């Protein structure tokens, strides 16, 4: 059975293996042992409540319970930009008009922005390609919402998620070639890696401080602004079904969209309910497939289970109760996996 749990130091070797399968896409999961080790340590210190909010970040792994193998990773940054600046481009417009010449032009622009500073961020979502079947991807992505619902006071009012932009198999990004390469004098993969390993000072030092006219970009670059990489399209669809929207902010490297939502309007957070554990009774497989999580902060667990979300109890086998670290009568947080209440 698949279970979501907090990351542990012993996961480093398996996470390095996962990072080697990303193909260089997700910047927050670089195949760099020192960076990943530091990320794990920061997550553990976050759970131990010894870090200031500006440094806090939670990392979770998807584990195959029978083998103990970590096959996926996801994370939440508590408040981005409070320690290191968090940049993106805001897609806007400038008007150039002359009454005398009877000319009125509305020109689309890109402006460097820190508007999402202080937001919580969903990040580092990656599932081993060998396990991209069934509902594993949904469990990995949406489990974070039950953690946020259970411990709401630890997160900010706005939640954002950067989606991977368009690039080819060789790592060439049309947006980068037309924008970033002009200012950074390095390849897209080099800049992506530096950012992923925490070396972000060059962004503030080299990025343009004035709006860029989109009409000056190549046709290929203009076509991918706000567009999602095909491999990331399913992740975007999952978030949009939960209430996230693209509000004209894009990544400064590849032009991928930033999605955002008020935390209390996220469907899985808003509609989750607390039900009591009933151990020993078999689950009714005719009921909707639901995300089921305990309310234990440092020992958080989430699984998928058929549950009547409108009922008063969650029926668990003893094996499932062990996975969820719960006992008879304990409270579990439950929400349907899909917005349409379909299994």
Helices and strands as residue ranges (DSSP letters): E 2-6, G 9-11, H 12-19, H 33-47, G 53-55, E 57-64, E 69-77, E 88-98, E 103-113, E 120-127, G 129-131, H 136-150, G 152-154, E 158-162, H 174-178, H 180-184, H 188-196, H 201-206, E 212-213, G 214-216, H 219-224, G 230-232, H 233-241, E 245-250, E 257-262, G 263-265, H 267-270, E 273-279, E 289-293, E 301-306, E 313-316, H 318-323, E 331-336
